[in-house]
Amino acid sequence: MPDYSVPSVDRALAVLELLGQSQGGFSVSEISRKLTLPKSSAHLLIGTLERRGYLQKNAVNGKYCFGLKLVTLSRTALENLDLRGRAKPALQSLMRKTGLTVHMAILERNEAVVIEKIECRGALPLATWVGRRLDVNCSGVGKALIAFLPDDEFDLQFRTKALARHNENTTVSTNKLKRELERVRSLGYALDDEEDEIGFRCIGAPIFTYTRRVVAAISVAGTVAQISDDNLEQLATIVKHTAAEISSQLGYVQEEF
């Protein structure tokens, strides 16, 4: 690949890297001098990063340091790397037990983002990959991710976002989706019954942390012949047990009633 770069992006990253080496941050003048940038350019870069939440200004000394947005992104990246590493043996075992493709996803901006995929050798290839975004209303991992959101957070996320329709099986009514999510909470697993793609099914289950927060979801996916009415409950039990195993590794303790 040609060694091209975007100068403005390079400069913005240089600002972040410089601040990452500082103890108490730097002022616009200091950043301009250390990076040999025109002060006007440094001011524009820093202003943009501040508005996006990546930097924040100290009201006392006027120096800039990392903002909450950058801290959150860093924490999420570390959590995802740690989560994938911890979960991978269980996910590989799930693939071997079911003979199906296994996914792990997290919730990001109203979408399920695939962070791990383990394919079963000889299985029909699926059009998914690490980094692919899935609509939460018609995917097993998506429903599992949003089923345990507090009501106010659910309403905030979907108040202005129309639910995507993929085919005639897709749920596009928010009220109907809420009823489906009640069933997910009751059963402990979510089902994509040809809602994303005709001819395919997906069974998903949530991953909880020790704080009882859903941090991710896992699923098995296959054709309607592979996930049939006859074996659906058996597969769902295996997926739920695997999700519980991973949740336990993250310190989650299920309440007993």
N, C-alpha and C positions, 0 to 999 in steps of 0.2 A: 504494500500500500504506500502511495506517495507520502512523504513527510510534510503534509500540509498542516497549517494551524490557523486559528482565528486570533488575530492580535488582541482584540478586546477580551476574549475569553482567557488568553494567556495572562494578560495583565490582571484580570480579576482573580485568577487562581494564584498568581504571585502575591497579591495582597493577602489572601487567606493564608498562604504558606508562611508569609512574613509574620503575620499576627500569631500564627501557631507557635512561633519560636519566642514570642515575647512573654514577659511575666505580667505586666500590667497594661499592655496595649500600646498603641502609638497614635499620635495625632495625625491629621492630614498632612501637615508639613513634614513630619518625620517619615511618613510612608512615601511621600513624594521624593524626599531626599534619598532614602535608602534604596528605592527602586529606580531612581533616576527618571522619574515621570514628571511631566509638567504638572504643576499644582492643580491646574484646572481639570486635567484628565483624572488625577487621583481623586479630586473632589467628586466628579461624576461617578466614578467607579464605586467609591465608598457610599455615596448617596443611594445608588441603586441597590447595593448589597444590604444597606440598612433598611430600605423600604421593604425588601423581600424577607427581612427577618434574619439574615445571615450574620449581620453585625449589629452591635448596639453601642451607643455613645455614653461614656461616663459623663454625667451632668456636672461633676465637680471639676475634673481636669481636662475634659474635652477629648479624651483619648478613646479609641475604638477597640473593642474586643469581640470575641465570638458571641453571636446572638443565640437565642433559644432554638431557632430553626436549624442551625448548623449542629448544635448539641443534640437535638432530637434525631436528625439524620444519622449522625455518628453512632448514637446509641442503637438505633434501629438496625443499622448495618452490622454492628457487632452482635446484636441479638440474633439476627438472621443467620450469620455465619455459625454462631454457637448452636443455634437450633437445628440447622441442617446437619451439622456434625453429630449431634446427640441423637437425632432422629433416624439417620441413615440406616443403621443396622436393623431397626424395627421396620423401616419402609422396605428394605430388601427382603426381609422375612415375609412381609405382607404380600409382596409380589410373588414370592415362591409359593405361598399357601394358596393364593387365589388364581395364579396364572394370568393376572391382569396388569395393565399399566397403572402405576401408582403416581399420584401427584401430591405435592404439598404446596399450600398457597397462604399468603397473608392478605389482609385487607388494606388497600391503599386507595384513597380518593374514590370511594364508592365502587371499587372494582377489586376482584380477586386477582392477585399477581402470583403466578407460579414461580416458586423458588427452588423446587426440586422435582425431577421427573425420573422415574425408574421404569424402563420398559422391560416387558417379559419377552425373552427371545422367542421368535416365531409368531408373536401376537401381531394382529393387524395394526400397522402404524397409525397413530393418532396425530392430528394436526395441532399438537401442543408443543411447547418448548419453555425452557426456563426464561422468565421475563414476559411471557405472554399474559395479557390481561383478559380476564373472563368476566362476563356480566354476572352479578351476584344473584339475580332473580331466576336464572335458568341453569346454574351449575351446582353440582353437589358441594364443592368446597365453598362456593359463594354463599349458599344458604346456611351452611354450617358456621360460616364466619359471622353472619349478621343475626343469626337466631337469638343470640344472647346479648345483643346490644340493649342498653337501657332505652326505654321508649322515647325519651327526649333526644337521645343521640341518633336513634333510628329516624325520627321525624326530621331532624336537622340534616341528615345525610340525603334523604330522599324527598324533601319538601319541594325542591326545584328541579329534580332530575327525573325525567321520564324513564320508565322501565323499558329496556330494549326488547323488541319482539324479534325472535329468530324464526318462529314458525307458529302454526295454529295451536301448539301445545304450550307455548310460553305464557307464563303468568305476567300480565302487564298491569294488573290492578293492584294498587298498594294494599287495599283492604284484604284482598284475596291472598296476597303474599304474606301479610301478617298472620292470617289463619294457618297458612302452610308452616310458618315458622313456629307457631304454637305446637304443631304436630312434631316438628323437629325437636323441640325441647322435651316433648313427652317421650318420643321414641329414642332419642339420643343419636339419631343420624338423619341425614338429608338425602333426598333422592332427586336426581335429574332424570326424569322419565321421558326421554326423547324431546326435551324442552329446548336444548341447545342445538342438537342436530338429530334429525330423524334417523332412527336405526341404532342409536347409541344411548346407553344409560350410564349413570355415574352415582356412586354412593359415597357420601362424605360425612366426616365426623370432626367435631372441634377438638383443638388442643388447648388445655387450660394451663395457666401458670399458678404458682403458689398464692397469688393474689386473687385467684378465681376469675381472672380475665382471660378471654379467648385471644390467644396470640397468633394462632394459625389454624389451619384445617388440613386434613388429609383425605384422600379419596382413592377409590379404584374405579376404572373406567373400561368399558368394553361394549360389544354389540349387544343387542337385545337377546341374541342367542346365548351369549356368554353370561349375561346377567338376566336371567329369566325369572318368571313368576315363581318357578319351583325352587330356585336357589337364592333368591334375593335376600330372604331373612337370614339365611346362613352366612352369606357374604357380609351382610350388614353387621352381624355379630362379630365377625372377624375384624372388620374395620373399626368397630367401636372398641374392641379389646386392644387393638394396636394404638388407637388414639389415647386410651386410658394409660397404656404403658408409657407412652411418650410424656403425657401429662404428669405422671408420677415422677419421671426423671426430672421434671421442672419444679418439683416440690408440691404439686397439687394433691390435696387429700380430699377425696369425695365425702360429702356429708352423708351420715347414716341417719335414717328416719325410723 
